[in-house]
Every structure is written in C-alpha cells, then in structure tokens.
C-alpha cells in the first residue's frame, strides 16, 4: 500500500492506495502513524481520507493472513489494527475529517469511511458494509456507526442480507452525505473545494458542533466494541471463516461475495 500525505490551504490530504483495497497489518500501522502526524499539524484544519481509485478500502487483507502458519491469530491482529484506525478517526476532536470515496468499499473499509464527519461518494461506486459472506460478524465499530446513521432496521437488512447498495442509495439512507461527479478529476476537485471552504469559514463553530454531536455517539462505546471483538474472535476460529478465506485467496480474483452481481438501481 502506498500512503502519501500532503497539505494545501489548511487541508491535509491522506492518500492510501492498496491492491484491491486491502489493508494488512503493516499498512494499518503506517496509516495510523501518518494520520497521527496529520492530526497533530496545527495549521491543518481538515483531513481528507482518499482511498484508491478503484477501491476506497475493503478492510483487512486476507492474502498474507492465509499464507501464514496461524491465520486465525494474524486475522485477529489485522482487524484490531484497523479498529485502532477507526477509533482514532472517530475520536479526532481538533480536525474535521472527510472521507472521499473515489472507489467502492466493503466491510471495514465502509466503517473507515463512516468514521469520518463528512462522506462523499463518486457516482457509480458501490458499498457493502456486511462481513457475513466472509464468515465474520463484523468489527470496526459497525454496531455503533450504522445504527446511529441509518437506524436499527436498515442496519439489520444491510448486515444480514449482505447485498451491496449504490452510491445514491447510501446517500438516501444517510451513510453518505452527497453523491458527486462520476468523472474522477471532477469528483476530486469538488471534494477539494468543499474541504477548503470548510477550512476557511467558521471552522471553530463546526468543530464545536462536532463535539456536541459525537458525545452521544462515543458514550459507552468501549463496552460495545469489546463485544464486537469477542464475536469476531469466535468467528475467526470458526470453519466458516476458513472456508470463505480459502475460496477468496485461492481463486486469485476479486471475491464475488464483496460485490455480488445483483442489479443495482442506476444512479440518477
């Protein structure tokens, strides 16, 4: 994974490009270090998270996990590392964080985007927040983020049915704040313009509002996340995860279970 951080006009741009959107243990560590640097830069008021062009992020990287002598332990370490990133983004008080989804996202990659304060998707991308088709219950604060944004009923449907949704549908549900241009360069320009505007005008008021909004979201968060991790640990030890992981890796292609070939509504 290539991770690059640049600043311009009080906006920090954190770009991370991984093969098929996968984030392994080393990449998560590097990402977190870079994010800490961005969060500690006084002149930066906005942080924009740019995933890859094809995929924003698809969560943990199953390929190196599968090849190791103890894939269960490594899988659990990998998901805990991604958990740390999501937590750090959620707890960022001194910056407004924007997720710019140029590409599709799944599982933990969706949760990384949802941890941001503002979320913009490029027209035509697809989101699948469910983990169940990989034999996993889910982590990265999904049980806090999804219900708080789209409600308990919609969360059940997305998680249990595990069907992807279009960018437009994600906006309608409240997972994303807006659907921007389909053309890559135009999308990036629109996000940059929004970020620079927020950095220039009434940023202190925006950060104060963020603190008030996030107080309820973060309340008793740790107890809920402990339950997520315990259930994920159980799933990592289950044969369902081993079978799904083997099918994913040994096919050597993008797994159909992340974005099944169902007929999505055309974005308007």
Secondary structure, 3 states (H helix, E strand, C coil): CEEEEEEECCEEEEEEECHHHCECHHHHHHHHHHHHHHHCCCCCCEEEEECCCCEEECCECHHHHHHCCCHHHHHHHHHHHHHHHHHHHHCCCCCEEEEEECCEEECHHHHHHHCCCEEEEECCCEEECCCHHHCCCCCCCHHHHHHHHHCHHHHHHHHHHCCCEEHHHHHHHCCCCEEECCCHHHHHHHHHHHHHHHHHCCHHHHHHHHHHHHHHHHCCHHHHHHHHHHHHHHHHCCHHHHHHHHHHHHHCCCCCCCCCCCCCCCCC
